[in-house]
Amino acid sequence: MEISYATSSNLDITEGDVVSGVARQVKVTSVEHPTPSSPGLPPASLVAQWRAKLLEMSAMDWMEMLLPCARWIRTYQWSEYLQVDIMAGITVGVMLVPQAMSYAKLAGLHPIYGLYSGFIPIFVYGIFGSSRQLAIGPVTLVSLLVSNVLSGIVSPKDELYTELAILLAFMVGALECTMGLLRLGWLLRFISHSVISGFITSSAIIIALSQAKYFLGYNIERSSKIVPLAKSIIAGVGNFSWPPFLMGSTILVIILLMKHLGRTKKNLRFLRASGPLTAVILGTVFVKMYHPPSIAVVGEIPQGLPKFHIPKEFEYAESLISTAVLITGVAILESVGIAKALAAKNGYELDSNQELFGLGMANICGSFFSAYPATGSFSRSAVNHESGAKTGLSGIVTGITMGCALYFMTPMFQDIPQCALAAIVISVGISLVDYEEALFLWRVEKKDFLLWTITCVMTLFLGIEIGVLVGVGSSLAFVIHESANPHIAVLGRLPGTTVYRNIEQYPEAYIYVGIVVVRIDAPLYFANISYIKDRLRRYEPTLLESTWKGSSDERIYFVIIEMAPVPYIDSSAVQALKELHQEYKSREIQIAISNPTRKVLQTLSRAGLIELIGKRWYFVSVHDAVRACLQEMPGPNSRLGDQSPQRARGFVQRQWRQRTGDEFIPNQEPLLLQKEV
């Protein structure tokens, strides 16, 4: 489709032209525009593009797509990577063993299921995952969600509780695989970072309070709301026991101190990963030496690797769907966010959809070996990266470490104090309280701080599911509001140039009497076109009060719409523009369109709007449109060069022109001569 513009801006430049008085060679290259018949260009349809891409793929490309581990295996530098990968894998494995047992207790499961969740999924993710530093396994947030939902269905002491947790891993994996295969990872972009931060902060507080029973020595109500937890803690204060409180508090202080030293002292970085293991060793040694009767221990843990186990109890699947979706969202937001950050730091690309598929396969395969939902961990991934991990081999080594612990070391775990495991969980919860993010949002953007506060408060007082729904709903509401009420700027000409900018941002910019230049910074579609039409009407002076009372210099003759920032326009917006054109035409106001994109121009042409407005009112640049409007300006002062621009003093002055009484103040900045334009 050929569309011509009413413009004089396209001046011919030939090779060897003199630019600004300086002899300099100018290379002129023609641009090949894509057409359906152009050879070598991508096919028009999405299906055809995919088909062409698949046909071009080599055997190695197929291997890397199906098994992302082939990417790092093919280029593995044994002499440089092997040692650091092994050390990083062992370090994370040593950290994961006590954490896995702690998180399983948080989920209401026997500690052995935490070890199972940190075993098989790691190997599967190493094959199908695309991140080379992400450490997956059980995490605090997912464990809390599992506990919160399943405890409402069945008692944690019932065997059905464990079966439902395993079924949940299968369902979460299936959802993640589906999203990865259908390339639906982009849906999560609508969840604001402030919502995620608020949710994590409130969840961390709930996690810490839920573990208080192991410090206090008495049972408290299992809940995901802060009020029932606080009431339960206060009500049972008469049963308080000092020994577990002193031991748990001491171990917690040791863990936090080791974390702090590991973060702040480079030569003591190893302390950050060894904190949980140190807590377990100290607690176990104390229990074996003194056998305190008031300190509860983990008890017997089955020895050996997990056996193949097909998930059961599918009749409960319907009641678990909402939880599976929520866990999937939380897991993806955690894992993909960490994985992208680590990929950027280590200089390789990460496919978010492949990452979803890898996580899904890890959970599906894990569910056949008695694992509950696993995902990427903030703390272990950071330790893996800081320990120098270069490839996914570090994850394989972590899995081998877990296998050795399951096969050889489980008898040593039976005397681990429960308050030591609780101290590990609470230390992680403390690190997840993101008050610095709240302070940052307050300084930078109050709207995001409001989102953070809403999500945090709702999650604390109404529970995790409602808190997430309210937070995500609020985030989407803000997105919809911004989309339905886009930014629209009135443009003025910068002195001595042909450049037009927002008069609010550049108060020195000039405007022309009788002409309004408007830039729309958004696509035009059904949700925002009414708002845009209302705004365009407001840019006219009060026509009924000025135009029809004989004051012809007070009225608007031309409205120029700058469409460069408009990526597309739909049928509703096209119809609204037609109505606006007819409305303006009845008032003798002419619309001019400046610099529409190719896609927008094609839509306008198919809708007949180009012919309706007139081909001569489409321009390449705003300045060309202004010049044409000045030439068409009615009255004796319509000649180019006779019309003086007026300086805009601010948007609140609705006329966008300087006035003293009834007379305009003429400005001394004339238009450039035609040959200079």
Secondary structure, DSSP 8 states (H G I E B T S, - for coil): -----S-S------TT-EETTEE------------TT-TTS--SSHHHHHHHHHHH--HHHHHHHH-THHHHHHT--HHHHHHHHHHHHHHHHHHHHHHHHHHHHHTTS-HHHHHHHTTHHHHHHHHH---SS--EE--HHHHHHHHHHHTTTS-TTSHHHHHHHHHHHHHHHHHHHHHHHTT-GGGGGGS-HHHHHHHHHHHHHHHHHHTHHHHHTS-----SSHHHHHHHHHHTGGG--HHHHHHHHHHHHHHHHHHHHHHH-GGGTHHHHHHHHHHHHHHHHHHHHH--TTS-B------S---------GGGHHHHHHHHHHHHHHHHHHHHHHHHHHHHHHT----HHHHHHHHHHHHHHHHTTT----EE-HHHHHHHHHTT--STHHHHHHHHHHHHIIIIIGGGGGG-BHHHHHHHHHHHHHHH--HHHHHHHHHH-HHHHHHHHHHHHHHHHH-HHHHHHHHHHHHHHHHHHHHHS--EEEEEE-TTSS-EEETTT-TT-EEETTEEEEEE-S-B-TTTHHHHHHHHHHTS--HHHHGGGT-GGGS--EEEEE-TT---B-HHHHHHHHHHHHHHHHTT-EEEEES--HHHHHHHHHTTHHHHH-GGGEESSHHHHHHHHHHH--STT-STTTS-EEE---TTSTT-S-EETTEE---S-----GGG-
